[in-house]
Amino acid sequence: MKILSFDMETNGLWGKAFAIGAVILDVDEEKYPGEWYRVIGEDFAFPVPNPEEILKVHCPIEGEINSFVKENVLPNIDFSGYKKVSDYKELVRTFIEWYKEMKVKYNDELKIIAHCALPVEVKLFIDAHEFGMIGDFDHPFPLIDIASLPEIGTSIDEYLKEKIGSVTYTQHDPVEDSLFAAYAYIFWLYDNSYINIELIADTYWV
């Protein structure tokens, strides 16, 4: 199973996106690529995506910058590692092209997730359809919003702290948020006996 996790930052909750991060994470317990790992918590490590399967893209912010975005989001994103495109429409196009490529590559293996996807991440696919970039049935079906899982709810941070102790990551960075949403989903799968996380822990204990 592969997880496609994506996150967006918008100019206000209902504004247009200006940054998108997305990752593919392998949850095949027997095929974790050992050269990729990320330490989280005090002594637990998880694989990170192959760098070739990470999307980082941003565009200029349209209109006056929302005060929350100015104070809490922009300081947390290092745009130097992001591909810059001209405007929101090209931002959407870049994501959709990558999304389609990953869907073809992994087909039915791919579980597509986001956290608190309404309105931000959901709007991306609505706009992509209006732009003619996807057809009527090209959206994620289903899009798994992990916030709807009661154990995770609205706080990935609190859920992971409960599972592994202290967790530090850069919130409001789209790639970091995508990655840690995937980690939370993996733990939820384990808690519900869908995967054997002990095998993963044996491989990635550092």
N, C-alpha and C positions, 0 to 999 in steps of 0.2 A: 504493500500500500504506500502511496505517495501522498503527502499533504501539500496542497498549494494554499499558502496563507498570505493574505494581502491586507494592507492598511493604507489609508489615505489621510492626508492633512488638508483641511479646507479652510477657507477664509470665513470663519464663523461656521456654526453647526450646519446651517442651510446654504452656505456659500459654495462657490466653485472650488474644486480641489486645485492645489498647487504642487503637491508632492505625493508620489506613490512609491511604496516599497512592497516587494513581493518575493517570496522564497518558495522553493520546493524542498521538502524534508522527507527523507527516506525512513519509513517505519517498518521496513522489512528486517526483522530481528536477526536474520541470518546473513544479511548483506550490507550491514552498516559500513560505510567506507571509513576505516580507522584513522586515516590521516586528517579527517575533519572532526574537530570537537570543540566545544565551548564549555568552559567551567561555569557552572551556576551554583548558587548556594555556597556552602563552605567547602565541600569536597566532592560534589557530584558533577559529572560532565555529560553533555549530550552532543551528538553530532550536529554540525552546522551544514548548511547547504553547500554544494559545489558552487564556487564563485561564478561559474558560467550559467548557473540557474538562479541568480539573484537579479531582480529588476530594481533599479534606482532611477527615477526620472522626476524632473520638476520643470515648472514653467513659471513665468512671472505671475505675481498675484494681481488679480484684477480688482480695481477699486480701492477704497480706503481699507487699510489693514485693520482687521478686528483686534481689539485691545488684548483679548486673551491670547490670540495667536502671537501678537507682538511680544508679550511678556513671557509666555510659557512654551510656545512651540518653536518659533524661529531660533531661539538660542540653543535648542537641542539638536538641530539638524546641521550636519556638516555637508553642505551642498557640493563641496569639491569632488566628492565621489559619485555625484549624480549626473546622468545625462540631462542636458538642458534642451528643452524644445520651445517653440515659439509662443504657444498659447494653450489654453485649456483643451481645445479640440485635438491638438497634436498630442497632448498628454494622454487623453483618452485613447487615441489611435495607437500610441506606443504600447500602452498596457494591453489593449485588446489583441494586438499582433502577437505579443509575447504569450498572452493567455491562450490564444488559439494554437500556437506552436506547442505549448506544454500539454494541451488537451490531446493533440494528435500524437505527441510523443508517448504519453502515458495512458491515454484512453481511459478504460474503466477503472484503472488503479487509482486515479486521482480523486482525492477528497478535497473539496474547495471550502475553505473556512475563512471567517472574519470574526471580529469581536465587536459587539454593539453595531451591527452592520447598517441599521436604519437610523438616520437617513443617508449617511455618508457613502458607504460602499455600495449600497443598493442603487443609489442615484447614478453611479458610474455606468451601470449596465443599462439603465433607462435612457441615459443620454447617448450611450453607444448605439442603442437601437434607433433613437431619433436621428442620429448622425448617419444612419445607414451602414454602420460598421459591423453589426451583427444581425442575424436573422431572428425570426420569432422564437426559435428554439435553441439559440446559441448561448444563452445565459447559463450560469451554473444551475444544475437541477439534480440535487438541491444545493443551495448555498447554506452551509452549516454555520449558523451563528452560535458560537460557543457560549455567548452570554445567556442563551436560553437553557443551558445546562445548569440546573440549580446549584450544583456544587461550585461552579465557577462564577456564575452571575456576572456582575458588572466589574469585578476587580480581579484581573489576572494576577496582579501583585499579591493580593491577600491569599488567593488560592495557592500560589506557588510557595509562599512563605509557610503556609500550613503544611505543605507536602515536604519541603526540603530545607526549611529554615530560611536564613536571610537570602534575599535575592536582590541583586543590583543590576539595573539596566537603564538605558536612556529612554524614558517615556516620551512620547510624541515624536520620536524618530521612527518613520514608517517601517524601516527594515527591522529595527529592534522590536517594535511592537508586533510585527508579523511573526518574527521568530519566537518570541515568548508566548504568543497566542498558540503557536504550534506545540510548544513545550507543554502548555497547560492542557491542550487537547490530548496529547500523548498520555499524560498522567490520568486524565479522566478515562481514557480507553483502558488503561491498566486497572483502575479502580473498579471498572465494570467488566473485567475479565476478557477484554477483547485482545489484549496483547500481554506478553510476559516481560515486564519491565526489569525483572531481576537479571534476565539474560543481557539486556541492554546495560544495566548497571555493572555487571561483571566485565563488560568490554570497555566501559568508559569511566571506571573508578580511578581517580587520580590522587 
